[in-house]
Amino acid sequence: MRICTVTGRLNGLFPGHAGTAGLYFVEHEYFDSPVTPLLDPAEISAWNEALERPAP
């Protein structure tokens, strides 16, 4: 996926918060044990569901 596609999608899903959303994605994909998690582990399923099935 091209970078402009990623930023465009993040801006569409999280207007005004695309940079923060990008941090969540990086943490979720690449950090096994972050020092300070950005997302509560109990909320990961809801986070993934919202990304896979965004509200119309």
KESEBA-720575 format. One line per field, with one value per residue: residue number from 1; residue in three letters; x, y, z of N, C-alpha, C in turn. Coordinates in steps of 0.2 Angstrom, whole numbers, plus 2048, in hexadecimal, padded with zeros to 3 digits. Example, Ala and Ser with C-alpha at 12.3 -4.5 7.8 and 13.67 -1.06 7.14 Angstrom:
<pts>
num	[1 | 2] .
residuo	[ALA | SER] .
n_east	[842 | 840] .
n_north	[7E4 | 7F5] .
n_up	[827 | 823] .
ca_east	[83E | 844] .
ca_north	[7EA | 7FB] .
ca_up	[827 | 824] .
c_east	[842 | 840] .
c_north	[7F0 | 800] .
c_up	[827 | 827] .
</pts>
This chain:
<pts>
num	[1 | 2 | 3 | 4 | 5 | 6 | 7 | 8 | 9 | 10 | 11 | 12 | 13 | 14 | 15 | 16 | 17 | 18 | 19 | 20 | 21 | 22 | 23 | 24 | 25 | 26 | 27 | 28 | 29 | 30 | 31 | 32 | 33 | 34 | 35 | 36 | 37 | 38 | 39 | 40 | 41 | 42 | 43 | 44 | 45 | 46 | 47 | 48 | 49 | 50 | 51 | 52 | 53 | 54 | 55 | 56] .
residuo	[MET | ARG | ILE | CYS | THR | VAL | THR | GLY | ARG | LEU | ASN | GLY | LEU | PHE | PRO | GLY | HIS | ALA | GLY | THR | ALA | GLY | LEU | TYR | PHE | VAL | GLU | HIS | GLU | TYR | PHE | ASP | SER | PRO | VAL | THR | PRO | LEU | LEU | ASP | PRO | ALA | GLU | ILE | SER | ALA | TRP | ASN | GLU | ALA | LEU | GLU | ARG | PRO | ALA | PRO] .
n_east	[804 | 803 | 80B | 803 | 7F6 | 7F5 | 7F5 | 7EB | 7E0 | 7E1 | 7DE | 7D1 | 7CA | 7CE | 7CC | 7D6 | 7DD | 7E6 | 7F4 | 7F5 | 7EE | 7F6 | 801 | 7FB | 7F9 | 806 | 80B | 802 | 805 | 813 | 81A | 81D | 81D | 81A | 821 | 818 | 808 | 7FE | 7F1 | 7E4 | 7E6 | 7DA | 7D2 | 7D5 | 7CF | 7C2 | 7C8 | 7CE | 7C2 | 7BB | 7C4 | 7C3 | 7B6 | 7B0 | 7A5 | 797] .
n_north	[7FA | 80B | 819 | 826 | 820 | 81A | 825 | 82C | 824 | 823 | 830 | 831 | 828 | 82C | 83B | 849 | 842 | 83A | 837 | 833 | 827 | 820 | 81E | 814 | 80A | 806 | 802 | 7F8 | 7EE | 7EC | 7ED | 7E3 | 7E4 | 7F2 | 800 | 80A | 806 | 80C | 808 | 800 | 7EF | 7E8 | 7EE | 7EC | 7E3 | 7E9 | 7F5 | 7EF | 7EA | 7F6 | 7FC | 7F2 | 7F2 | 800 | 80D | 812] .
n_up	[800 | 7FC | 803 | 803 | 801 | 80D | 817 | 812 | 815 | 823 | 826 | 821 | 82A | 836 | 839 | 83C | 845 | 840 | 841 | 84E | 84D | 844 | 84C | 855 | 84C | 849 | 855 | 858 | 84E | 84E | 85B | 868 | 876 | 87C | 884 | 88A | 887 | 879 | 877 | 881 | 884 | 886 | 87D | 870 | 867 | 865 | 85F | 853 | 84D | 84A | 841 | 836 | 833 | 830 | 835 | 82B] .
ca_east	[800 | 807 | 80A | 7FE | 7F0 | 7F4 | 7F4 | 7E4 | 7DB | 7E1 | 7DB | 7CA | 7C8 | 7CF | 7CD | 7D9 | 7E1 | 7E9 | 7FA | 7F5 | 7EB | 7FC | 805 | 7F8 | 7FA | 80D | 80B | 7FE | 809 | 81B | 81C | 81B | 81C | 81C | 822 | 811 | 804 | 7F9 | 7EA | 7E3 | 7E6 | 7D3 | 7CE | 7D8 | 7C9 | 7BE | 7CC | 7CE | 7BC | 7BA | 7C8 | 7C1 | 7AF | 7AF | 79E | 796] .
ca_north	[800 | 811 | 81E | 82A | 81D | 819 | 82B | 82E | 820 | 825 | 837 | 830 | 825 | 830 | 842 | 84D | 83E | 834 | 836 | 82F | 821 | 81D | 81B | 80E | 805 | 804 | 7FF | 7F1 | 7EA | 7EB | 7ED | 7DD | 7E6 | 7F9 | 803 | 80D | 805 | 811 | 805 | 7FB | 7E9 | 7E5 | 7F2 | 7EA | 7E0 | 7EF | 7F9 | 7EC | 7EA | 7FD | 7FD | 7EE | 7F4 | 807 | 80F | 815] .
ca_up	[800 | 7FC | 809 | 802 | 802 | 815 | 81A | 810 | 818 | 82A | 826 | 820 | 82F | 83D | 837 | 841 | 84A | 83B | 843 | 854 | 84B | 841 | 852 | 858 | 848 | 84A | 85C | 858 | 849 | 84F | 862 | 86C | 87D | 87C | 88B | 88C | 881 | 877 | 877 | 886 | 881 | 886 | 878 | 86A | 863 | 862 | 85A | 84D | 84A | 847 | 83B | 831 | 831 | 832 | 835 | 824] .
c_east	[804 | 805 | 804 | 7F7 | 7EF | 7F2 | 7ED | 7DF | 7DB | 7DD | 7D3 | 7C7 | 7C8 | 7D1 | 7D0 | 7DD | 7E4 | 7F0 | 7FA | 7F2 | 7F1 | 800 | 802 | 7F9 | 801 | 80E | 808 | 802 | 810 | 81D | 819 | 819 | 81E | 81C | 81B | 80C | 7FF | 7F2 | 7EA | 7E2 | 7DE | 7CF | 7D0 | 7D3 | 7C5 | 7C1 | 7CC | 7C8 | 7BA | 7BE | 7C5 | 7BA | 7AD | 7A7 | 79D | 796] .
c_north	[806 | 815 | 823 | 827 | 81C | 81F | 82D | 82A | 822 | 82C | 836 | 82D | 829 | 837 | 846 | 849 | 838 | 833 | 832 | 828 | 81D | 81A | 815 | 809 | 802 | 800 | 7F8 | 7EC | 7E8 | 7EB | 7E7 | 7DF | 7ED | 7FB | 806 | 80C | 80B | 80F | 800 | 7F4 | 7E6 | 7E9 | 7F0 | 7E7 | 7E5 | 7F3 | 7F6 | 7EB | 7F0 | 7FE | 7F8 | 7EF | 7FB | 808 | 813 | 81D] .
c_up	[800 | 802 | 809 | 803 | 80A | 818 | 818 | 814 | 820 | 82A | 826 | 826 | 836 | 83B | 83D | 846 | 846 | 83E | 849 | 852 | 848 | 847 | 855 | 853 | 848 | 850 | 85B | 853 | 84C | 856 | 866 | 874 | 87E | 883 | 88E | 886 | 880 | 878 | 87D | 882 | 881 | 880 | 871 | 865 | 860 | 85D | 853 | 849 | 847 | 841 | 835 | 82E | 833 | 831 | 82E | 825] .
</pts>
